[in-house]
Amino acid sequence: MRKLRTTLLTLALAGVFSIAPATNAARIALDIGHNLAKPGTLSAYGETEFSYNLALAKVIAQTLRNAGHSVTLIGDDGLMNELKPRAEAAAGHDLFISVHHDSMKEEFLEEWLVNGQPQLMSERFRGYSLYVNSDGPEYARSLHCASQISAKLQEAGFSPTLHHTDNIAGENRPMLDRQLGIYQANFAVLRHNTIPAILLEAGVIRHPDEAKLLRLTTYQQKIAESIATAIHCHSVF
């Protein structure tokens, strides 16, 4: 069965399959970044990253299921506080995607008022980014999957952010593909995975305009469809 799946998905890489409901359904582990206790960064409007991650992951999951894939949500109850168990929960799947939303360093942020309350924002950076662990056992397939997803995101009109390459403390991250916005990262959810694994930062929620867009179901759907199209046309499992 594994050999058959590999053969089918090799054909998909060559573009043999169209974007029809999947006959070679993949098993995808969709990880919702952060949790209720540690909800990640805040948007320009004071909303938690976890709430953004959960909303987008649900749209991605439904889009993939509609396409015939099997999807397991990891951490969707907000109670999964440890990172290694997230990777362990993905065992037996074909692909692991951790869904996040991005921020920027404090020195770039400025205060503004939202409903009379001070919040932090900046219009300096916006865009998505993807992360792969180059030391992982499935690095080549992880990178290929990230590349195809990024290409489909760009076809849909999205642009990557390169601000994590800035030569400042806490940034200066090495890039694997500058044009596609793919970074090298040793994040725990990637490091502990034994299957192809990527982390997606869907956009910068400290940017006020992008934060609003990322709340729109139509915008989330465009991201989800880009991911689904990449998986349909360029499967790497």
Phi and psi in degrees as GROMACS dihedral restraints (atoms count N, CA, C in turn):
[ dihedral_restraints ]
;  ai    aj    ak    al  type     phi  dphi    fc
    3     4     5     6     1   -62.1    20    10
    4     5     6     7     1   -41.0    20    10
    6     7     8     9     1   -63.3    20    10
    7     8     9    10     1   -40.9    20    10
    9    10    11    12     1   -62.6    20    10
   10    11    12    13     1   -44.8    20    10
   12    13    14    15     1   -60.9    20    10
   13    14    15    16     1   -41.3    20    10
   15    16    17    18     1   -63.0    20    10
   16    17    18    19     1   -42.2    20    10
   18    19    20    21     1   -62.9    20    10
   19    20    21    22     1   -45.9    20    10
   21    22    23    24     1   -61.2    20    10
   22    23    24    25     1   -41.5    20    10
   24    25    26    27     1   -77.4    20    10
   25    26    27    28     1   -25.2    20    10
   27    28    29    30     1   -65.3    20    10
   28    29    30    31     1   -40.8    20    10
   30    31    32    33     1   -62.2    20    10
   31    32    33    34     1   -36.9    20    10
   33    34    35    36     1   -62.6    20    10
   34    35    36    37     1   -36.9    20    10
   36    37    38    39     1   -59.8    20    10
   37    38    39    40     1   -34.4    20    10
   39    40    41    42     1   -81.0    20    10
   40    41    42    43     1    -0.7    20    10
   42    43    44    45     1    82.6    20    10
   43    44    45    46     1    18.3    20    10
   45    46    47    48     1   -67.8    20    10
   46    47    48    49     1   -37.5    20    10
   48    49    50    51     1   -89.4    20    10
   49    50    51    52     1   143.9    20    10
   51    52    53    54     1   -89.9    20    10
   52    53    54    55     1   179.0    20    10
   54    55    56    57     1   -88.9    20    10
   55    56    57    58     1    58.4    20    10
   57    58    59    60     1   -99.5    20    10
   58    59    60    61     1   169.0    20    10
   60    61    62    63     1   -51.2    20    10
   61    62    63    64     1   134.4    20    10
   63    64    65    66     1   -65.0    20    10
   64    65    66    67     1   130.2    20    10
   66    67    68    69     1   -93.2    20    10
   67    68    69    70     1   -22.4    20    10
   69    70    71    72     1  -110.4    20    10
   70    71    72    73     1    67.0    20    10
   72    73    74    75     1   -58.9    20    10
   73    74    75    76     1   134.9    20    10
   75    76    77    78     1   -93.4    20    10
   76    77    78    79     1   154.8    20    10
   78    79    80    81     1  -103.2    20    10
   79    80    81    82     1   112.9    20    10
   81    82    83    84     1  -116.4    20    10
   82    83    84    85     1   127.7    20    10
   84    85    86    87     1   -96.3    20    10
   85    86    87    88     1   118.6    20    10
   87    88    89    90     1  -110.6    20    10
   88    89    90    91     1   108.8    20    10
   90    91    92    93     1   -94.7    20    10
   91    92    93    94     1   128.1    20    10
   93    94    95    96     1   -91.2    20    10
   94    95    96    97     1   111.6    20    10
   96    97    98    99     1   -62.3    20    10
   97    98    99   100     1   141.0    20    10
   99   100   101   102     1    71.6    20    10
  100   101   102   103     1  -169.3    20    10
  102   103   104   105     1  -158.1    20    10
  103   104   105   106     1  -179.7    20    10
  105   106   107   108     1   -68.0    20    10
  106   107   108   109     1   -34.2    20    10
  108   109   110   111     1   -74.2    20    10
  109   110   111   112     1   -37.3    20    10
  111   112   113   114     1  -129.9    20    10
  112   113   114   115     1    85.0    20    10
  114   115   116   117     1   -82.4    20    10
  115   116   117   118     1    10.4    20    10
  117   118   119   120     1    84.0    20    10
  118   119   120   121     1  -157.9    20    10
  120   121   122   123     1   -73.1    20    10
  121   122   123   124     1   174.9    20    10
  123   124   125   126     1  -111.4    20    10
  124   125   126   127     1   152.4    20    10
  126   127   128   129     1   -78.4    20    10
  127   128   129   130     1   174.2    20    10
  129   130   131   132     1   -61.4    20    10
  130   131   132   133     1   -14.5    20    10
  132   133   134   135     1  -109.0    20    10
  133   134   135   136     1     8.0    20    10
  135   136   137   138     1    85.2    20    10
  136   137   138   139     1    10.2    20    10
  138   139   140   141     1   -87.0    20    10
  139   140   141   142     1   146.5    20    10
  141   142   143   144     1   -76.2    20    10
  142   143   144   145     1   148.5    20    10
  144   145   146   147     1   -60.1    20    10
  145   146   147   148     1   -39.6    20    10
  147   148   149   150     1   -55.7    20    10
  148   149   150   151     1   -39.4    20    10
  150   151   152   153     1   -65.6    20    10
  151   152   153   154     1   -37.2    20    10
  153   154   155   156     1   -66.0    20    10
  154   155   156   157     1   -46.0    20    10
  156   157   158   159     1   -59.3    20    10
  157   158   159   160     1   -45.0    20    10
  159   160   161   162     1   -65.3    20    10
  160   161   162   163     1   -44.2    20    10
  162   163   164   165     1   -61.9    20    10
  163   164   165   166     1   -45.9    20    10
  165   166   167   168     1   -68.0    20    10
  166   167   168   169     1   -42.0    20    10
  168   169   170   171     1   -60.3    20    10
  169   170   171   172     1   -38.1    20    10
  171   172   173   174     1   -64.3    20    10
  172   173   174   175     1   -38.9    20    10
  174   175   176   177     1   -68.7    20    10
  175   176   177   178     1   -42.7    20    10
  177   178   179   180     1   -60.8    20    10
  178   179   180   181     1   -45.9    20    10
  180   181   182   183     1   -59.3    20    10
  181   182   183   184     1   -45.8    20    10
  183   184   185   186     1   -66.1    20    10
  184   185   186   187     1   -39.0    20    10
  186   187   188   189     1   -63.9    20    10
  187   188   189   190     1   -42.9    20    10
  189   190   191   192     1   -67.4    20    10
  190   191   192   193     1   -40.1    20    10
  192   193   194   195     1   -64.9    20    10
  193   194   195   196     1   -39.8    20    10
  195   196   197   198     1   -61.6    20    10
  196   197   198   199     1   -27.9    20    10
  198   199   200   201     1   -85.1    20    10
  199   200   201   202     1    -0.5    20    10
  201   202   203   204     1   100.4    20    10
  202   203   204   205     1     3.4    20    10
  204   205   206   207     1   -88.2    20    10
  205   206   207   208     1   158.0    20    10
  207   208   209   210     1   -96.0    20    10
  208   209   210   211     1   129.0    20    10
  210   211   212   213     1  -125.7    20    10
  211   212   213   214     1   131.5    20    10
  213   214   215   216     1  -112.3    20    10
  214   215   216   217     1   122.5    20    10
  216   217   218   219     1   -85.9    20    10
  217   218   219   220     1   131.9    20    10
  219   220   221   222     1  -115.3    20    10
  220   221   222   223     1   126.0    20    10
  222   223   224   225     1    79.5    20    10
  223   224   225   226     1    17.3    20    10
  225   226   227   228     1   -75.6    20    10
  226   227   228   229     1   -13.6    20    10
  228   229   230   231     1   -85.8    20    10
  229   230   231   232     1    -5.2    20    10
  231   232   233   234     1    76.0    20    10
  232   233   234   235     1     8.4    20    10
  234   235   236   237     1  -107.6    20    10
  235   236   237   238     1    -0.1    20    10
  237   238   239   240     1   -87.8    20    10
  238   239   240   241     1   100.8    20    10
  240   241   242   243     1   -92.1    20    10
  241   242   243   244     1   -23.5    20    10
  243   244   245   246     1   -94.2    20    10
  244   245   246   247     1   151.5    20    10
  246   247   248   249     1   -90.9    20    10
  247   248   249   250     1   -40.7    20    10
  249   250   251   252     1   -58.8    20    10
  250   251   252   253     1   -41.9    20    10
  252   253   254   255     1   -60.9    20    10
  253   254   255   256     1   -23.8    20    10
  255   256   257   258     1   -64.6    20    10
  256   257   258   259     1   -45.0    20    10
  258   259   260   261     1   -66.7    20    10
  259   260   261   262     1   -39.9    20    10
  261   262   263   264     1   -62.7    20    10
  262   263   264   265     1   -34.7    20    10
  264   265   266   267     1   -68.2    20    10
  265   266   267   268     1   -16.3    20    10
  267   268   269   270     1   -87.4    20    10
  268   269   270   271     1    -6.0    20    10
  270   271   272   273     1   -56.1    20    10
  271   272   273   274     1   136.2    20    10
  273   274   275   276     1    90.5    20    10
  274   275   276   277     1    -7.1    20    10
  276   277   278   279     1   -91.4    20    10
  277   278   279   280     1   171.1    20    10
  279   280   281   282     1   -95.8    20    10
  280   281   282   283     1   -23.5    20    10
  282   283   284   285     1  -154.5    20    10
  283   284   285   286     1   141.2    20    10
  285   286   287   288     1  -116.7    20    10
  286   287   288   289     1   125.7    20    10
  288   289   290   291     1  -125.0    20    10
  289   290   291   292     1   121.1    20    10
  291   292   293   294     1   -99.4    20    10
  292   293   294   295     1   123.1    20    10
  294   295   296   297     1   -97.9    20    10
  295   296   297   298     1   124.1    20    10
  297   298   299   300     1  -138.1    20    10
  298   299   300   301     1   171.4    20    10
  300   301   302   303     1  -132.0    20    10
  301   302   303   304     1   148.9    20    10
  303   304   305   306     1   -97.7    20    10
  304   305   306   307     1   165.4    20    10
  306   307   308   309     1  -134.3    20    10
  307   308   309   310     1  -157.6    20    10
  309   310   311   312     1  -154.1    20    10
  310   311   312   313     1   166.5    20    10
  312   313   314   315     1   -64.4    20    10
  313   314   315   316     1   151.2    20    10
  315   316   317   318     1   -57.9    20    10
  316   317   318   319     1   -33.1    20    10
  318   319   320   321     1   -65.3    20    10
  319   320   321   322     1   -15.1    20    10
  321   322   323   324     1   -94.0    20    10
  322   323   324   325     1    -8.1    20    10
  324   325   326   327     1   -91.8    20    10
  325   326   327   328     1   150.6    20    10
  327   328   329   330     1  -133.9    20    10
  328   329   330   331     1   154.5    20    10
  330   331   332   333     1   -84.6    20    10
  331   332   333   334     1   141.6    20    10
  333   334   335   336     1  -145.5    20    10
  334   335   336   337     1   167.6    20    10
  336   337   338   339     1  -102.0    20    10
  337   338   339   340     1   132.4    20    10
  339   340   341   342     1  -124.8    20    10
  340   341   342   343     1   113.1    20    10
  342   343   344   345     1    53.5    20    10
  343   344   345   346     1    39.6    20    10
  345   346   347   348     1    81.0    20    10
  346   347   348   349     1    -0.3    20    10
  348   349   350   351     1  -109.7    20    10
  349   350   351   352     1   137.8    20    10
  351   352   353   354     1   -71.6    20    10
  352   353   354   355     1   132.8    20    10
  354   355   356   357     1  -134.1    20    10
  355   356   357   358     1   168.4    20    10
  357   358   359   360     1  -110.6    20    10
  358   359   360   361     1   137.9    20    10
  360   361   362   363     1  -150.4    20    10
  361   362   363   364     1   167.6    20    10
  363   364   365   366     1  -161.9    20    10
  364   365   366   367     1   143.1    20    10
  366   367   368   369     1   -99.9    20    10
  367   368   369   370     1    13.6    20    10
  369   370   371   372     1   -72.9    20    10
  370   371   372   373     1   -40.5    20    10
  372   373   374   375     1  -130.2    20    10
  373   374   375   376     1   145.9    20    10
  375   376   377   378     1  -155.5    20    10
  376   377   378   379     1   163.6    20    10
  378   379   380   381     1   120.5    20    10
  379   380   381   382     1   168.7    20    10
  381   382   383   384     1   -94.4    20    10
  382   383   384   385     1   167.7    20    10
  384   385   386   387     1  -152.2    20    10
  385   386   387   388     1   157.1    20    10
  387   388   389   390     1  -128.2    20    10
  388   389   390   391     1   147.1    20    10
  390   391   392   393     1  -129.5    20    10
  391   392   393   394     1   139.6    20    10
  393   394   395   396     1  -137.6    20    10
  394   395   396   397     1   144.1    20    10
  396   397   398   399     1   -91.6    20    10
  397   398   399   400     1   110.2    20    10
  399   400   401   402     1   -71.3    20    10
  400   401   402   403     1   -11.1    20    10
  402   403   404   405     1   -96.9    20    10
  403   404   405   406     1     0.6    20    10
  405   406   407   408     1   -74.6    20    10
  406   407   408   409     1   155.3    20    10
  408   409   410   411     1   -66.3    20    10
  409   410   411   412     1   -21.4    20    10
  411   412   413   414     1  -115.6    20    10
  412   413   414   415     1    37.9    20    10
  414   415   416   417     1   -59.0    20    10
  415   416   417   418     1   -48.0    20    10
  417   418   419   420     1   -60.3    20    10
  418   419   420   421     1   -45.1    20    10
  420   421   422   423     1   -73.2    20    10
  421   422   423   424     1   -32.8    20    10
  423   424   425   426     1   -62.8    20    10
  424   425   426   427     1   -46.6    20    10
  426   427   428   429     1   -64.5    20    10
  427   428   429   430     1   -40.7    20    10
  429   430   431   432     1   -63.0    20    10
  430   431   432   433     1   -43.2    20    10
  432   433   434   435     1   -63.5    20    10
  433   434   435   436     1   -45.5    20    10
  435   436   437   438     1   -59.7    20    10
  436   437   438   439     1   -39.6    20    10
  438   439   440   441     1   -63.9    20    10
  439   440   441   442     1   -43.3    20    10
  441   442   443   444     1   -69.2    20    10
  442   443   444   445     1   -39.2    20    10
  444   445   446   447     1   -63.8    20    10
  445   446   447   448     1   -44.3    20    10
  447   448   449   450     1   -62.0    20    10
  448   449   450   451     1   -41.9    20    10
  450   451   452   453     1   -60.9    20    10
  451   452   453   454     1   -41.3    20    10
  453   454   455   456     1   -70.2    20    10
  454   455   456   457     1   -35.8    20    10
  456   457   458   459     1   -61.4    20    10
  457   458   459   460     1   -42.2    20    10
  459   460   461   462     1   -68.2    20    10
  460   461   462   463     1   -37.0    20    10
  462   463   464   465     1   -61.3    20    10
  463   464   465   466     1   -30.6    20    10
  465   466   467   468     1   -84.2    20    10
  466   467   468   469     1    -1.1    20    10
  468   469   470   471     1   104.2    20    10
  469   470   471   472     1     2.8    20    10
  471   472   473   474     1   -85.8    20    10
  472   473   474   475     1   153.7    20    10
  474   475   476   477     1  -126.8    20    10
  475   476   477   478     1   145.3    20    10
  477   478   479   480     1   -80.6    20    10
  478   479   480   481     1   155.2    20    10
  480   481   482   483     1  -100.8    20    10
  481   482   483   484     1   141.9    20    10
  483   484   485   486     1  -113.6    20    10
  484   485   486   487     1    13.3    20    10
  486   487   488   489     1   -70.6    20    10
  487   488   489   490     1   -13.6    20    10
  489   490   491   492     1   -78.9    20    10
  490   491   492   493     1    -2.4    20    10
  492   493   494   495     1   -89.3    20    10
  493   494   495   496     1    -5.7    20    10
  495   496   497   498     1   -56.7    20    10
  496   497   498   499     1   139.2    20    10
  498   499   500   501     1   -83.3    20    10
  499   500   501   502     1    66.6    20    10
  501   502   503   504     1  -134.2    20    10
  502   503   504   505     1   162.9    20    10
  504   505   506   507     1   -58.2    20    10
  505   506   507   508     1   131.9    20    10
  507   508   509   510     1    87.1    20    10
  508   509   510   511     1    -5.8    20    10
  510   511   512   513     1  -119.7    20    10
  511   512   513   514     1  -131.4    20    10
  513   514   515   516     1    55.2    20    10
  514   515   516   517     1    41.5    20    10
  516   517   518   519     1   -78.5    20    10
  517   518   519   520     1   139.2    20    10
  519   520   521   522     1   -70.0    20    10
  520   521   522   523     1   141.7    20    10
  522   523   524   525     1  -102.8    20    10
  523   524   525   526     1   142.3    20    10
  525   526   527   528     1   -95.1    20    10
  526   527   528   529     1   -29.6    20    10
  528   529   530   531     1  -154.3    20    10
  529   530   531   532     1   105.7    20    10
  531   532   533   534     1   -67.2    20    10
  532   533   534   535     1   -41.4    20    10
  534   535   536   537     1   -63.0    20    10
  535   536   537   538     1   -35.4    20    10
  537   538   539   540     1   -95.8    20    10
  538   539   540   541     1    -1.2    20    10
  540   541   542   543     1    68.1    20    10
  541   542   543   544     1    38.0    20    10
  543   544   545   546     1  -106.6    20    10
  544   545   546   547     1   125.2    20    10
  546   547   548   549     1  -109.0    20    10
  547   548   549   550     1   155.0    20    10
  549   550   551   552     1   -84.6    20    10
  550   551   552   553     1   135.9    20    10
  552   553   554   555     1  -152.2    20    10
  553   554   555   556     1   145.3    20    10
  555   556   557   558     1  -106.4    20    10
  556   557   558   559     1    33.8    20    10
  558   559   560   561     1   -57.4    20    10
  559   560   561   562     1   147.1    20    10
  561   562   563   564     1   -58.4    20    10
  562   563   564   565     1   -41.4    20    10
  564   565   566   567     1   -67.0    20    10
  565   566   567   568     1   -23.5    20    10
  567   568   569   570     1   -87.2    20    10
  568   569   570   571     1   -43.4    20    10
  570   571   572   573     1   -61.4    20    10
  571   572   573   574     1   -36.0    20    10
  573   574   575   576     1   -89.9    20    10
  574   575   576   577     1    -0.7    20    10
  576   577   578   579     1   -84.5    20    10
  577   578   579   580     1   145.9    20    10
  579   580   581   582     1  -112.1    20    10
  580   581   582   583     1     4.6    20    10
  582   583   584   585     1  -117.9    20    10
  583   584   585   586     1   167.3    20    10
  585   586   587   588     1   -52.7    20    10
  586   587   588   589     1   129.1    20    10
  588   589   590   591     1  -142.4    20    10
  589   590   591   592     1   135.2    20    10
  591   592   593   594     1  -137.2    20    10
  592   593   594   595     1   156.8    20    10
  594   595   596   597     1  -119.9    20    10
  595   596   597   598     1   128.7    20    10
  597   598   599   600     1  -108.4    20    10
  598   599   600   601     1   124.4    20    10
  600   601   602   603     1   -98.8    20    10
  601   602   603   604     1   105.6    20    10
  603   604   605   606     1   -72.9    20    10
  604   605   606   607     1   -20.0    20    10
  606   607   608   609     1   172.2    20    10
  607   608   609   610     1   171.9    20    10
  609   610   611   612     1   -98.9    20    10
  610   611   612   613     1   106.8    20    10
  612   613   614   615     1   -84.4    20    10
  613   614   615   616     1    -3.4    20    10
  615   616   617   618     1   -78.9    20    10
  616   617   618   619     1   -14.6    20    10
  618   619   620   621     1   -82.2    20    10
  619   620   621   622     1   120.3    20    10
  621   622   623   624     1   -60.6    20    10
  622   623   624   625     1   -39.4    20    10
  624   625   626   627     1   -71.3    20    10
  625   626   627   628     1   -43.2    20    10
  627   628   629   630     1   -68.0    20    10
  628   629   630   631     1   -35.3    20    10
  630   631   632   633     1   -59.8    20    10
  631   632   633   634     1   -40.4    20    10
  633   634   635   636     1   -66.6    20    10
  634   635   636   637     1   -44.1    20    10
  636   637   638   639     1   -61.1    20    10
  637   638   639   640     1   -41.5    20    10
  639   640   641   642     1   -69.4    20    10
  640   641   642   643     1   -10.1    20    10
  642   643   644   645     1   -88.6    20    10
  643   644   645   646     1   -13.9    20    10
  645   646   647   648     1   -79.9    20    10
  646   647   648   649     1   131.5    20    10
  648   649   650   651     1   -60.7    20    10
  649   650   651   652     1   -36.9    20    10
  651   652   653   654     1   -64.6    20    10
  652   653   654   655     1   -36.9    20    10
  654   655   656   657     1   -70.9    20    10
  655   656   657   658     1   -42.7    20    10
  657   658   659   660     1   -60.7    20    10
  658   659   660   661     1   -38.8    20    10
  660   661   662   663     1   -64.6    20    10
  661   662   663   664     1   -37.3    20    10
  663   664   665   666     1   -62.5    20    10
  664   665   666   667     1   -41.0    20    10
  666   667   668   669     1   -63.9    20    10
  667   668   669   670     1   -46.8    20    10
  669   670   671   672     1   -62.0    20    10
  670   671   672   673     1   -41.9    20    10
  672   673   674   675     1   -67.5    20    10
  673   674   675   676     1   -33.3    20    10
  675   676   677   678     1   -64.1    20    10
  676   677   678   679     1   -42.5    20    10
  678   679   680   681     1   -65.1    20    10
  679   680   681   682     1   -46.0    20    10
  681   682   683   684     1   -63.0    20    10
  682   683   684   685     1   -40.7    20    10
  684   685   686   687     1   -63.7    20    10
  685   686   687   688     1   -42.9    20    10
  687   688   689   690     1   -60.9    20    10
  688   689   690   691     1   -41.6    20    10
  690   691   692   693     1   -68.4    20    10
  691   692   693   694     1   -39.8    20    10
  693   694   695   696     1   -63.8    20    10
  694   695   696   697     1   -46.1    20    10
  696   697   698   699     1   -90.1    20    10
  697   698   699   700     1   -23.1    20    10
  699   700   701   702     1  -137.7    20    10
  700   701   702   703     1    44.6    20    10
  702   703   704   705     1   -59.9    20    10
  703   704   705   706     1   146.6    20    10
  705   706   707   708     1  -130.5    20    10
  706   707   708   709     1    15.5    20    10
